[in-house]
Amino acid sequence: MPEKQTEKSKHEMIESHLRSNSDFVITKKLFSGVDDRDVNGPYKPFKYDRGVRLNGVEIQSTFFCVAPKIGIYSLEGLNSALATLVPLKPTATKSFTFDGRELGTGALYFDEPVGTLTIERRLGITGVQQNEMREKIFARYHHEFDESGISVMRETVALVDLTTIVLYPDARLAAEGDHGRYPNVKDPTLLEKLRK
C-alpha cells in the first residue's frame, strides 16, 4: 500500500522554492523559540523578536536571509526581485526604502495557522476571607469556584507559523547584515551605488 503523502506546509513550499531558484541564495536560516540557531554555523542570538505571544496568538517563526547571486543595486530592481521571489502570496510585504543614508531592506511575511493551544489554569483561594475574595473575582472575571474553592480557567489561542524572507542586495551584505525586525544596510559602497 503506498504511503500517504502529507501536504507541504507554506514554510516548506517557500524553502523548497528558494533553494531551487538559481538566481538567489539563502545566506542564513534562523528559527525562533527553543531552536534559536543559525543552521549555517554555531549558535547566534536570534534578534528577530518572534516566538512570542501576540494578540492571543502563539507565533513560531523561520527567518530566511536571501540575496541574488548577482547583486542588485537599484530600488526598482530590488523591489521587482522581491515581488517575484516566491510564487505564493505573502500576508504582508515591506518594500525597500532608501533615504540617502541607509537602505531599508525589503521583506515578505507569510502566516500559516497550524493549530490551537489550550491553556488551563487552576485558581485556588485560601485564607480567612475566602468567600469575599471569590465574590470579588467572580464579579470582575466571571469565574465560578467549586465547593473546595477551586476555579479552572481555560484559554484557547491560535498557533501560527510565520515565515519571513528578507532580501538583501548581495550575498556579502546578507551574511554581514543586521537580522533584526527591519534590518537596514549602511554599507558605504552600496549607498554610493544607490545614490547614482
Backbone as a printed PyTorch tensor [residue, N CA C, xyz], in Angstrom:
tensor([[[  0.8470,  -1.1770,   0.0000],
         [  0.0000,   0.0000,   0.0000],
         [  0.8950,   1.2440,   0.0000]],

        [[  0.6660,   2.1940,  -0.9330],
         [  1.5130,   3.3910,  -0.9850],
         [  1.3090,   4.2730,   0.2520]],

        [[  2.4140,   4.8860,   0.6440],
         [  2.3760,   5.7870,   1.8000],
         [  1.5950,   7.0440,   1.4490]],

        [[  0.7820,   7.4980,   2.3800],
         [  0.0130,   8.7170,   2.1660],
         [  0.9680,   9.9160,   2.2350]],

        [[  0.9520,  10.7190,   1.1870],
         [  1.8210,  11.8950,   1.1630],
         [  1.1560,  13.0290,   1.9300]],

        [[  1.9300,  13.6370,   2.7950],
         [  1.3840,  14.7600,   3.5450],
         [  1.5700,  16.0350,   2.7350]],

        [[  0.6280,  16.9350,   2.8890],
         [  0.6940,  18.2040,   2.1940],
         [  1.8150,  19.0480,   2.7820]],

        [[  2.5600,  19.7210,   1.9160],
         [  3.6560,  20.5690,   2.3850],
         [  3.1000,  21.8090,   3.0780]],

        [[  3.7770,  22.2180,   4.1380],
         [  3.4010,  23.4660,   4.8040],
         [  3.8540,  24.6270,   3.9320]],

        [[  3.3220,  25.8040,   4.2120],
         [  3.7140,  27.0050,   3.4710],
         [  5.2220,  27.2340,   3.6320]],

        [[  5.7110,  27.0270,   4.8670],
         [  7.1460,  27.1790,   5.1320],
         [  7.9640,  26.2470,   4.2410]],

        [[  7.5680,  24.9880,   4.1380],
         [  8.3050,  24.0130,   3.3110],
         [  8.2650,  24.3900,   1.8350]],

        [[  7.1010,  24.8730,   1.3660],
         [  6.9990,  25.2880,  -0.0380],
         [  7.9100,  26.4840,  -0.3200]],

        [[  7.9480,  27.4390,   0.6190],
         [  8.7950,  28.6180,   0.4480],
         [ 10.2640,  28.2150,   0.4110]],

        [[ 10.6830,  27.3840,   1.3750],
         [ 12.0830,  26.9630,   1.4080],
         [ 12.4550,  26.1730,   0.1590]],

        [[ 11.5830,  25.2910,  -0.2690],
         [ 11.8510,  24.5000,  -1.4710],
         [ 12.0090,  25.4070,  -2.6960]],

        [[ 11.1420,  26.3900,  -2.8120],
         [ 11.2380,  27.3000,  -3.9550],
         [ 12.5150,  28.1420,  -3.8840]],

        [[ 12.8430,  28.6550,  -2.7020],
         [ 14.0630,  29.4580,  -2.5650],
         [ 15.2980,  28.6390,  -2.9150]],

        [[ 15.3460,  27.3810,  -2.4580],
         [ 16.5170,  26.5340,  -2.7290],
         [ 16.6290,  26.1620,  -4.2130]],

        [[ 15.4890,  26.0730,  -4.9060],
         [ 15.5330,  25.6900,  -6.3250],
         [ 15.6850,  26.8990,  -7.2600]],

        [[ 15.5940,  28.0980,  -6.7270],
         [ 15.7270,  29.3060,  -7.5390],
         [ 17.2130,  29.5670,  -7.8150]],

        [[ 17.5970,  29.4120,  -9.0580],
         [ 19.0260,  29.5180,  -9.4050],
         [ 19.5540,  30.9530,  -9.3890]],

        [[ 18.6780,  31.9400,  -9.2660],
         [ 19.1170,  33.3370,  -9.2610],
         [ 19.3900,  33.8770,  -7.8580]],

        [[ 18.9900,  33.1270,  -6.8150],
         [ 19.1130,  33.6090,  -5.4410],
         [ 19.7510,  32.5460,  -4.5580]],

        [[ 20.2860,  32.9860,  -3.4260],
         [ 20.9110,  32.0760,  -2.4750],
         [ 20.3890,  32.4110,  -1.0740]],

        [[ 20.1490,  31.3760,  -0.2660],
         [ 19.7880,  31.5750,   1.1360],
         [ 21.1010,  31.7100,   1.9000]],

        [[ 21.3350,  32.8490,   2.5120],
         [ 22.5880,  33.0420,   3.2460],
         [ 22.4550,  32.6700,   4.7130]],

        [[ 21.2550,  32.7570,   5.2420],
         [ 21.0050,  32.3540,   6.6290],
         [ 19.5810,  31.8730,   6.7560]],

        [[ 19.3790,  30.9210,   7.6630],
         [ 18.0490,  30.4430,   8.0120],
         [ 18.0290,  30.3780,   9.5330]],

        [[ 17.1530,  31.1640,  10.1430],
         [ 17.0860,  31.2490,  11.5990],
         [ 15.7080,  30.8120,  12.0800]],

        [[ 15.6620,  30.2590,  13.2880],
         [ 14.4050,  29.8170,  13.8940],
         [ 14.1710,  30.5680,  15.1940]],

        [[ 12.9200,  30.7240,  15.5470],
         [ 12.6060,  31.3100,  16.8510],
         [ 12.1980,  30.1920,  17.8010]],

        [[ 11.9940,  30.5660,  19.0630],
         [ 11.5520,  29.5880,  20.0450],
         [ 12.7200,  28.8340,  20.6300]],

        [[ 12.5070,  27.5450,  20.8800],
         [ 13.5060,  26.7090,  21.5230],
         [ 14.7290,  26.5300,  20.6400]],

        [[ 14.5110,  26.4750,  19.3320],
         [ 15.5910,  26.1830,  18.3960],
         [ 16.1820,  27.4570,  17.8010]],

        [[ 16.6630,  28.3740,  18.6350],
         [ 17.2540,  29.6220,  18.1480],
         [ 18.6740,  29.3500,  17.6740]],

        [[ 18.8530,  29.1000,  16.4190],
         [ 20.1910,  28.8100,  15.9250],
         [ 20.2970,  29.1990,  14.4660]],

        [[ 21.5010,  29.3120,  14.0300],
         [ 21.8130,  29.5980,  12.6340],
         [ 22.2190,  28.2500,  12.0430]],

        [[ 21.4700,  27.7600,  11.0560],
         [ 21.7860,  26.4410,  10.5050],
         [ 23.0870,  26.4340,   9.7170]],

        [[ 23.6170,  27.6220,   9.4240],
         [ 24.8590,  27.6990,   8.6690],
         [ 26.0910,  27.7390,   9.5610]],

        [[ 25.9280,  27.7280,  10.8550],
         [ 27.0820,  27.8420,  11.7350],
         [ 26.6840,  27.6670,  13.1850]],

        [[ 27.5260,  28.1210,  14.0950],
         [ 27.2480,  27.9350,  15.5210],
         [ 26.0840,  28.8070,  15.9910]],

        [[ 25.6400,  28.5750,  17.2160],
         [ 24.5370,  29.3300,  17.7960],
         [ 24.8240,  30.8310,  17.7620]],

        [[ 23.8310,  31.5800,  17.3670],
         [ 23.9190,  33.0370,  17.4000],
         [ 22.6030,  33.5360,  17.9750]],

        [[ 22.6110,  34.5820,  18.7670],
         [ 21.3500,  35.0930,  19.3170],
         [ 20.3930,  35.4810,  18.1940]],

        [[ 19.1490,  35.1440,  18.3580],
         [ 18.1260,  35.4250,  17.3570],
         [ 17.5090,  36.7720,  17.6900]],

        [[ 17.8380,  37.8080,  16.9180],
         [ 17.4380,  39.1630,  17.2650],
         [ 16.0440,  39.5110,  16.7530]],

        [[ 15.4600,  38.6690,  15.9140],
         [ 14.1380,  38.9600,  15.3660],
         [ 13.1080,  38.5290,  16.3960]],

        [[ 12.3610,  39.4510,  16.9670],
         [ 11.5520,  39.1460,  18.1410],
         [ 10.2790,  38.3820,  17.7990]],

        [[ 10.4490,  37.0990,  17.5430],
         [  9.3220,  36.2190,  17.2790],
         [  9.3320,  35.1180,  18.3180]],

        [[  8.4600,  34.1260,  18.1500],
         [  8.3660,  33.0680,  19.1400],
         [  7.7080,  33.6180,  20.3930]],

        [[  6.8460,  34.6000,  20.1910],
         [  6.1880,  35.2610,  21.3070],
         [  4.6880,  35.2130,  21.1040]],

        [[  3.9770,  35.6150,  22.1280],
         [  2.5350,  35.6670,  22.0350],
         [  2.1270,  37.0750,  21.6290]],

        [[  1.3190,  37.1680,  20.6070],
         [  0.9150,  38.4610,  20.0800],
         [ -0.5840,  38.4280,  19.8170]],

        [[ -1.3450,  39.2330,  20.5290],
         [ -2.8000,  39.3150,  20.3430],
         [ -3.4800,  37.9520,  20.3920]],

        [[ -3.1670,  37.1520,  21.3860],
         [ -3.8110,  35.8570,  21.5480],
         [ -3.3180,  34.7890,  20.6080]],

        [[ -2.1750,  35.0190,  19.9640],
         [ -1.6450,  34.0390,  19.0110],
         [ -0.2130,  33.6930,  19.4080]],

        [[  0.0680,  32.3940,  19.4770],
         [  1.4310,  31.9330,  19.7050],
         [  2.1110,  31.8520,  18.3480]],

        [[  3.2360,  32.5460,  18.2190],
         [  3.9110,  32.5970,  16.9270],
         [  5.2250,  31.8320,  16.9680]],

        [[  5.3820,  30.9130,  16.0070],
         [  6.6530,  30.2270,  15.7850],
         [  7.1490,  30.8040,  14.4630]],

        [[  8.4430,  30.9270,  14.2830],
         [  8.8490,  31.5160,  13.0210],
         [ 10.1590,  30.9890,  12.4720]],

        [[ 10.2820,  31.1640,  11.1620],
         [ 11.5140,  30.8840,  10.4380],
         [ 11.8460,  32.1410,   9.6540]],

        [[ 13.1110,  32.4860,   9.6390],
         [ 13.5780,  33.7330,   9.0630],
         [ 14.6530,  33.3910,   8.0330]],

        [[ 14.3930,  33.7130,   6.7640],
         [ 15.3620,  33.4710,   5.6950],
         [ 16.0090,  34.7890,   5.2770]],

        [[ 17.3310,  34.8230,   5.2360],
         [ 18.0710,  35.9350,   4.6430],
         [ 18.4560,  35.4600,   3.2480]],

        [[ 18.0280,  36.2080,   2.2360],
         [ 18.2000,  35.7910,   0.8470],
         [ 18.8860,  36.9170,   0.0760]],

        [[ 19.6910,  36.5260,  -0.9060],
         [ 20.3740,  37.5120,  -1.7440],
         [ 20.4470,  36.9990,  -3.1770]],

        [[ 20.4560,  37.9180,  -4.1370],
         [ 20.6490,  37.4970,  -5.5280],
         [ 22.1010,  37.0600,  -5.7310]],

        [[ 22.3100,  36.0900,  -6.6090],
         [ 23.6790,  35.6420,  -6.8870],
         [ 24.4730,  36.7400,  -7.5820]],

        [[ 23.7860,  37.5500,  -8.3760],
         [ 24.4060,  38.7330,  -8.9890],
         [ 23.7310,  39.9260,  -8.3230]],

        [[ 24.5270,  40.7500,  -7.6470],
         [ 23.9820,  41.8520,  -6.8640],
         [ 23.0290,  42.7580,  -7.6240]],

        [[ 22.0380,  43.2650,  -6.9140],
         [ 21.0750,  44.2280,  -7.4650],
         [ 21.2410,  45.5110,  -6.6650]],

        [[ 21.4960,  46.6160,  -7.3520],
         [ 21.8240,  47.8580,  -6.6510],
         [ 20.9270,  49.0390,  -7.0330]],

        [[ 19.6650,  48.7530,  -7.3040],
         [ 18.7020,  49.8420,  -7.5280],
         [ 17.4300,  49.4990,  -6.7660]],

        [[ 16.7470,  50.5280,  -6.2760],
         [ 15.4900,  50.2990,  -5.5500],
         [ 14.4740,  49.5900,  -6.4300]],

        [[ 14.3450,  50.0320,  -7.6560],
         [ 13.3950,  49.4340,  -8.5810],
         [ 13.7070,  47.9520,  -8.7940]],

        [[ 14.9880,  47.6420,  -9.0250],
         [ 15.3950,  46.2500,  -9.2250],
         [ 15.1700,  45.3930,  -7.9890]],

        [[ 15.4780,  45.9370,  -6.8150],
         [ 15.2840,  45.1860,  -5.5680],
         [ 13.8040,  44.9180,  -5.3020]],

        [[ 12.9550,  45.9290,  -5.4730],
         [ 11.5180,  45.7410,  -5.2440],
         [ 10.9040,  44.7890,  -6.2660]],

        [[ 11.4060,  44.8420,  -7.5070],
         [ 10.9400,  43.9140,  -8.5410],
         [ 11.3340,  42.4730,  -8.1880]],

        [[ 12.5750,  42.2830,  -7.7340],
         [ 13.0470,  40.9460,  -7.3410],
         [ 12.2420,  40.4240,  -6.1500]],

        [[ 11.9610,  41.2970,  -5.2000],
         [ 11.1820,  40.9040,  -4.0200],
         [  9.7910,  40.4180,  -4.4240]],

        [[  9.1650,  41.1160,  -5.3630],
         [  7.8050,  40.7820,  -5.7950],
         [  7.7210,  39.4320,  -6.4970]],

        [[  8.8320,  38.9770,  -7.0740],
         [  8.8100,  37.7240,  -7.8380],
         [  9.6240,  36.6050,  -7.1760]],

        [[ 10.0090,  36.7880,  -5.9310],
         [ 10.9040,  35.8440,  -5.2500],
         [ 10.2830,  34.4550,  -5.0630]],

        [[  9.0270,  34.4050,  -4.6530],
         [  8.3220,  33.1270,  -4.4770],
         [  6.9270,  33.2440,  -5.0860]],

        [[  6.3600,  32.1280,  -5.5540],
         [  5.0640,  32.1890,  -6.2350],
         [  3.8560,  32.2560,  -5.2870]],

        [[  4.0740,  32.3290,  -3.9810],
         [  2.9670,  32.4020,  -3.0340],
         [  2.6590,  33.8510,  -2.6810]],

        [[  1.3990,  34.1220,  -2.3810],
         [  1.0080,  35.4800,  -1.9900],
         [  1.3440,  35.6870,  -0.5140]],

        [[  2.1530,  36.7180,  -0.2050],
         [  2.5100,  36.9620,   1.1980],
         [  1.3470,  37.5680,   1.9820]],

        [[  1.3950,  37.3760,   3.2950],
         [  0.4270,  38.0110,   4.1800],
         [  0.6970,  39.5100,   4.2230]],

        [[  1.9700,  39.8810,   4.1940],
         [  2.3670,  41.2960,   4.2010],
         [  3.6960,  41.4340,   3.4730]],

        [[  3.9470,  42.6330,   2.9750],
         [  5.1870,  42.9470,   2.2610],
         [  5.7470,  44.2560,   2.7950]],

        [[  7.0500,  44.3010,   2.9560],
         [  7.7410,  45.5540,   3.2860],
         [  8.6730,  45.8420,   2.1180]],

        [[  8.4020,  46.9190,   1.4030],
         [  9.2130,  47.2960,   0.2420],
         [ 10.5410,  47.8980,   0.6890]],

        [[ 11.5060,  47.8710,  -0.2160],
         [ 12.7880,  48.5240,   0.0240],
         [ 12.5790,  50.0380,   0.0850]],

        [[ 13.3490,  50.6930,   0.9440],
         [ 13.3140,  52.1520,   1.0330],
         [ 14.7560,  52.6600,   1.0700]],

        [[ 14.9510,  53.8740,   0.6010],
         [ 16.2760,  54.4910,   0.6470],
         [ 16.0950,  55.9720,   0.9380]],

        [[ 16.7300,  56.4520,   2.0150],
         [ 16.5920,  57.8550,   2.4030],
         [ 17.8790,  58.6520,   2.1850]],

        [[ 18.8280,  58.0800,   1.4520],
         [ 20.0960,  58.7520,   1.2100],
         [ 21.1770,  58.3780,   2.2130]],

        [[ 20.7830,  57.8620,   3.3860],
         [ 21.7490,  57.4720,   4.4250],
         [ 21.7930,  55.9560,   4.6490]],

        [[ 20.6410,  55.2930,   4.4340],
         [ 20.6120,  53.8430,   4.6370],
         [ 19.5190,  53.2150,   3.7980]],

        [[ 19.7150,  51.9390,   3.5010],
         [ 18.7530,  51.1690,   2.7290],
         [ 17.9300,  50.3320,   3.6980]],

        [[ 16.6170,  50.5000,   3.6650],
         [ 15.7220,  49.6360,   4.4350],
         [ 15.4130,  48.4150,   3.5910]],

        [[ 15.7980,  47.2390,   4.0520],
         [ 15.6240,  46.0250,   3.2550],
         [ 14.1540,  45.6840,   3.0790]],

        [[ 13.8760,  44.9720,   2.0120],
         [ 12.5250,  44.5110,   1.7240],
         [ 12.3040,  43.1450,   2.3480]],

        [[ 11.0480,  42.8540,   2.6710],
         [ 10.7360,  41.5690,   3.3010],
         [  9.3460,  41.0890,   2.8910]],

        [[  9.2030,  39.7730,   2.8940],
         [  7.9060,  39.1330,   2.6690],
         [  7.5580,  38.3570,   3.9280]],

        [[  6.2970,  38.4360,   4.3600],
         [  5.8330,  37.7480,   5.5700],
         [  4.6990,  36.8030,   5.1840]],

        [[  4.7920,  35.5600,   5.6470],
         [  3.7850,  34.5510,   5.3500],
         [  3.2870,  33.9380,   6.6620]],

        [[  1.9900,  34.0600,   6.9330],
         [  1.3800,  33.4400,   8.1220],
         [  0.6940,  32.1570,   7.7120]],

        [[  0.7780,  31.1490,   8.5660],
         [  0.0730,  29.8990,   8.3110],
         [ -0.4620,  29.3500,   9.6420]],

        [[ -1.7970,  29.3010,   9.7910],
         [ -2.3500,  28.7120,  11.0160],
         [ -1.9820,  27.2280,  11.0670]],

        [[ -1.4510,  26.7850,  12.1990],
         [ -1.0300,  25.3860,  12.3150],
         [ -1.7410,  24.6300,  13.4380]],

        [[ -2.6090,  25.2950,  14.1770],
         [ -3.3350,  24.6130,  15.2410],
         [ -3.7500,  25.5670,  16.3400]],

        [[ -4.1060,  24.9780,  17.4570],
         [ -4.5010,  25.7810,  18.6170],
         [ -3.7940,  25.2510,  19.8640]],

        [[ -3.7150,  26.0990,  20.8460],
         [ -3.1050,  25.7570,  22.1190],
         [ -4.1260,  26.0770,  23.2010]],

        [[ -4.4250,  25.0960,  24.0520],
         [ -5.3510,  25.3250,  25.1520],
         [ -4.5480,  25.4140,  26.4410]],

        [[ -4.7480,  26.5090,  27.1430],
         [ -4.0530,  26.7490,  28.4000],
         [ -5.0810,  26.6160,  29.5150]],

        [[ -4.7560,  25.8220,  30.5270],
         [ -5.6670,  25.6330,  31.6520],
         [ -4.9710,  26.0790,  32.9260]],

        [[ -5.6560,  26.9310,  33.6780],
         [ -5.1100,  27.4080,  34.9570],
         [ -6.1060,  27.0680,  36.0550]],

        [[ -5.5640,  26.6280,  37.1650],
         [ -6.4100,  26.3380,  38.3320],
         [ -6.1570,  27.4160,  39.3760]],

        [[ -7.2250,  28.0800,  39.7840],
         [ -7.1380,  29.1150,  40.8050],
         [ -7.6930,  28.5640,  42.1060]],

        [[ -6.9970,  28.7890,  43.1650],
         [ -7.4730,  28.3840,  44.4790],
         [ -7.3150,  29.5330,  45.4540]],

        [[ -8.2990,  29.7180,  46.2860],
         [ -8.2440,  30.8070,  47.2580],
         [ -8.2630,  30.2090,  48.6600]],

        [[ -7.3390,  30.6570,  49.4790],
         [ -7.3050,  30.2270,  50.8700],
         [ -7.2320,  31.4730,  51.7410]],

        [[ -7.5030,  31.3180,  52.9730],
         [ -7.4290,  32.4560,  53.8960],
         [ -8.7570,  32.7020,  54.5680]],

        [[ -8.7560,  33.7010,  55.4170],
         [ -9.9310,  33.9650,  56.2420],
         [-11.1000,  34.5270,  55.4400]],

        [[-10.8230,  35.3030,  54.4160],
         [-11.8910,  35.9660,  53.6730],
         [-12.1290,  35.3060,  52.3110]],

        [[-12.1540,  33.9750,  52.2970],
         [-12.2970,  33.2330,  51.0450],
         [-13.5620,  33.6170,  50.2840]],

        [[-14.7050,  33.6380,  50.9800],
         [-15.9690,  33.9120,  50.3020],
         [-15.9910,  35.3140,  49.7010]],

        [[-15.4890,  36.2950,  50.4320],
         [-15.4520,  37.6790,  49.9440],
         [-14.5580,  37.7760,  48.7040]],

        [[-13.3890,  37.1080,  48.7380],
         [-12.4680,  37.1360,  47.6010],
         [-13.0860,  36.4430,  46.3880]],

        [[-13.7610,  35.3200,  46.6010],
         [-14.4240,  34.6130,  45.4890],
         [-15.4620,  35.5070,  44.8290]],

        [[-16.2310,  36.2270,  45.6410],
         [-17.2560,  37.1170,  45.0930],
         [-16.6280,  38.2350,  44.2660]],

        [[-15.5340,  38.8050,  44.7480],
         [-14.8570,  39.8690,  44.0100],
         [-14.3000,  39.3450,  42.6830]],

        [[-13.6860,  38.1610,  42.7190],
         [-13.1320,  37.5680,  41.4940],
         [-14.2540,  37.2350,  40.5180]],

        [[-15.3730,  36.6990,  41.0470],
         [-16.4970,  36.3830,  40.1730],
         [-17.0490,  37.6590,  39.5310]],

        [[-17.2060,  38.7110,  40.3330],
         [-17.7430,  39.9650,  39.8110],
         [-16.8520,  40.5460,  38.7150]],

        [[-15.5450,  40.4140,  38.8950],
         [-14.6240,  41.0190,  37.9250],
         [-14.3330,  40.1160,  36.7230]],

        [[-14.1150,  38.8150,  36.9670],
         [-13.6750,  37.9120,  35.8950],
         [-14.7010,  36.8510,  35.5120]],

        [[-15.7960,  36.7560,  36.2460],
         [-16.8580,  35.7670,  35.9880],
         [-16.3750,  34.3240,  36.1140]],

        [[-15.4990,  34.0810,  37.0890],
         [-15.0270,  32.7300,  37.3500],
         [-15.8120,  32.1450,  38.5150]],

        [[-16.3370,  30.9670,  38.2860],
         [-17.0740,  30.2730,  39.3550],
         [-16.1080,  29.3660,  40.0970]],

        [[-16.3160,  29.1920,  41.3780],
         [-15.4900,  28.3210,  42.2100],
         [-16.3340,  27.1450,  42.6830]],

        [[-15.7270,  25.9610,  42.7530],
         [-16.4460,  24.8190,  43.3040],
         [-16.3920,  24.8680,  44.8330]],

        [[-16.9640,  23.8480,  45.4770],
         [-17.0510,  23.8340,  46.9410],
         [-15.6940,  23.8810,  47.6220]],

        [[-14.6950,  23.3400,  46.9510],
         [-13.3620,  23.3130,  47.5610],
         [-12.5820,  24.6080,  47.3380]],

        [[-13.1880,  25.5930,  46.6500],
         [-12.5170,  26.8750,  46.4330],
         [-11.6290,  26.9140,  45.2070]],

        [[-11.8440,  26.0080,  44.2470],
         [-11.0220,  25.9360,  43.0290],
         [-11.8250,  26.4410,  41.8310]],

        [[-11.1710,  27.2310,  40.9900],
         [-11.7550,  27.6830,  39.7300],
         [-10.7840,  27.3010,  38.6240]],

        [[-11.3230,  26.7540,  37.5440],
         [-10.4840,  26.3690,  36.4110],
         [-10.7450,  27.3490,  35.2690]],

        [[ -9.6580,  27.9780,  34.8020],
         [ -9.7470,  28.9020,  33.6700],
         [ -9.1390,  28.2170,  32.4570]],

        [[ -9.8460,  28.2550,  31.3380],
         [ -9.3230,  27.6930,  30.0950],
         [ -9.2710,  28.7980,  29.0540]],

        [[ -8.1790,  28.8060,  28.3180],
         [ -7.9980,  29.7910,  27.2620],
         [ -7.4300,  29.0670,  26.0480]],

        [[ -8.0130,  29.2990,  24.8990],
         [ -7.5210,  28.6830,  23.6710],
         [ -6.9920,  29.7850,  22.7650]],

        [[ -5.7640,  29.6070,  22.2940],
         [ -5.1490,  30.5860,  21.3950],
         [ -4.7100,  29.8840,  20.1130]],

        [[ -4.6750,  30.6400,  19.0380],
         [ -4.2400,  30.1040,  17.7530],
         [ -2.7230,  29.9470,  17.7410]],

        [[ -2.2510,  28.9510,  17.0100],
         [ -0.8150,  28.7820,  16.7680],
         [ -0.5600,  29.1310,  15.3030]],

        [[  0.3980,  30.0140,  15.0650],
         [  0.6870,  30.4540,  13.7120],
         [  2.1660,  30.2460,  13.4260]],

        [[  2.4460,  29.6840,  12.2630],
         [  3.8300,  29.5640,  11.7910],
         [  4.0680,  30.7700,  10.8970]],

        [[  5.0570,  31.5710,  11.2310],
         [  5.3540,  32.7820,  10.4720],
         [  6.6950,  32.5960,   9.7590]],

        [[  6.6740,  32.7300,   8.4530],
         [  7.8980,  32.6340,   7.6590],
         [  8.2020,  34.0220,   7.1080]],

        [[  9.4220,  34.4700,   7.3210],
         [  9.8420,  35.7860,   6.8540],
         [ 11.0240,  35.6190,   5.9120]],

        [[ 10.9650,  36.3080,   4.7940],
         [ 12.0850,  36.3380,   3.8470],
         [ 12.5620,  37.7840,   3.7780]],

        [[ 13.8210,  38.0200,   4.0980],
         [ 14.4070,  39.3490,   3.9410],
         [ 15.3930,  39.2600,   2.7830]],

        [[ 15.2060,  40.1400,   1.8180],
         [ 16.0680,  40.1730,   0.6420],
         [ 17.1250,  41.2540,   0.8190]],

        [[ 18.3590,  40.9000,   0.5830],
         [ 19.4860,  41.8410,   0.6270],
         [ 19.9910,  42.0680,  -0.7940]],

        [[ 20.6830,  43.1690,  -1.0520],
         [ 21.1800,  43.4560,  -2.4050],
         [ 22.2130,  42.4510,  -2.9190]],

        [[ 23.0320,  41.8740,  -2.0310],
         [ 24.0100,  40.8670,  -2.4580],
         [ 24.3310,  39.9460,  -1.2750]],

        [[ 25.0300,  38.8500,  -1.5670],
         [ 25.3040,  37.8160,  -0.5520],
         [ 26.2050,  38.3240,   0.5720]],

        [[ 27.1560,  39.1780,   0.2560],
         [ 28.0470,  39.7080,   1.3010],
         [ 27.2560,  40.5020,   2.3300]],

        [[ 26.3800,  41.3950,   1.8540],
         [ 25.5830,  42.2090,   2.7700],
         [ 24.6080,  41.3500,   3.5720]],

        [[ 24.0810,  40.2950,   2.9580],
         [ 23.1650,  39.4040,   3.6740],
         [ 23.8890,  38.6590,   4.7850]],

        [[ 25.1160,  38.2210,   4.5110],
         [ 25.8900,  37.4890,   5.5210],
         [ 26.3060,  38.4010,   6.6740]],

        [[ 26.5950,  39.6670,   6.3670],
         [ 27.0560,  40.6100,   7.3840],
         [ 25.9200,  41.3790,   8.0390]],

        [[ 24.7190,  41.3080,   7.4520],
         [ 23.6210,  42.1840,   7.8300],
         [ 23.0980,  42.0430,   9.2450]],

        [[ 22.3930,  43.0870,   9.6590],
         [ 21.6790,  43.0970,  10.9340],
         [ 20.3640,  42.3810,  10.6880]],

        [[ 20.1550,  41.2810,  11.3800],
         [ 18.9690,  40.4780,  11.1240],
         [ 17.8600,  40.7860,  12.1220]],

        [[ 17.6180,  42.0590,  12.3380],
         [ 16.5460,  42.4920,  13.2220],
         [ 15.2270,  42.5470,  12.4850]],

        [[ 14.2160,  43.0780,  13.1110],
         [ 12.8740,  43.1070,  12.5320],
         [ 12.8600,  43.8350,  11.1860]],

        [[ 13.4210,  45.0340,  11.1250],
         [ 13.5090,  45.7730,   9.8740],
         [ 14.9680,  46.1270,   9.6440]],

        [[ 15.7660,  45.1850,   9.1640],
         [ 17.2000,  45.4520,   9.0190],
         [ 17.4720,  46.5490,   7.9970]],

        [[ 18.4050,  47.4000,   8.3360],
         [ 18.8470,  48.4620,   7.4400],
         [ 20.3010,  48.2290,   7.0850]],

        [[ 20.6570,  48.6240,   5.8870],
         [ 22.0270,  48.4510,   5.4130],
         [ 22.6600,  49.8340,   5.3030]],

        [[ 23.8330,  50.0020,   5.9370],
         [ 24.5360,  51.2800,   5.9110],
         [ 25.9110,  51.1470,   5.2590]],

        [[ 26.1020,  50.1270,   4.4520],
         [ 27.3760,  49.8820,   3.7830],
         [ 27.7000,  51.0380,   2.8300]],

        [[ 28.8470,  51.7140,   3.0100],
         [ 29.1870,  52.9000,   2.1910],
         [ 29.2390,  52.6030,   0.6920]],

        [[ 29.7690,  51.4440,   0.3030],
         [ 29.8670,  51.1040,  -1.1210],
         [ 28.4800,  50.9600,  -1.7340]],

        [[ 27.5870,  50.2740,  -1.0250],
         [ 26.2200,  50.0960,  -1.5090],
         [ 25.5040,  51.4440,  -1.6030]],

        [[ 25.6290,  52.2460,  -0.5760],
         [ 24.9430,  53.5350,  -0.5610],
         [ 25.3790,  54.4020,  -1.7420]],

        [[ 26.6630,  54.3450,  -2.0700],
         [ 27.1780,  55.1220,  -3.2100],
         [ 26.5350,  54.6220,  -4.5150]],

        [[ 26.3950,  53.2950,  -4.6490],
         [ 25.7620,  52.7210,  -5.8470],
         [ 24.2990,  53.1510,  -5.9490]],

        [[ 23.5910,  53.1770,  -4.8180],
         [ 22.1720,  53.5540,  -4.8230],
         [ 21.9730,  55.0240,  -5.1280]],

        [[ 22.9320,  55.8690,  -4.7650],
         [ 22.8150,  57.3130,  -4.9960],
         [ 22.9630,  57.6630,  -6.4800]],

        [[ 23.5840,  56.7640,  -7.2570],
         [ 23.8330,  57.0400,  -8.6880],
         [ 22.5800,  56.8850,  -9.5140]]])
